[in-house]
Amino acid sequence: MAQFNIAEAKAHFSALVQRVLMGEEVIIARDSKPLVRLVPMREEKGARQPGTARGAVWLAPDFDETPEDFGEYV
């Protein structure tokens, strides 16, 4: 985790953004006290659509039946 004061962050902002995009955590501080953390933006996912997996998922007809050799575990 790299920590930079505000003046350093202003002077090297592009480089700090690149470091964040490469996966490094960057903290910006004032008077050696952490204030903010730079993090990459996450892509917004669309709203979920119910039923999109219809027909793609199936259960065997005997799904809820206990196998004969499992009697001692039930």
Long-range contacts (C-beta under 8 A, 24 or more apart in sequence): 1-25, 1-26, 1-27, 2-26, 2-27, 3-27, 3-28, 3-29, 3-34, 4-28, 4-29, 5-29, 5-30, 5-32, 6-30, 6-35
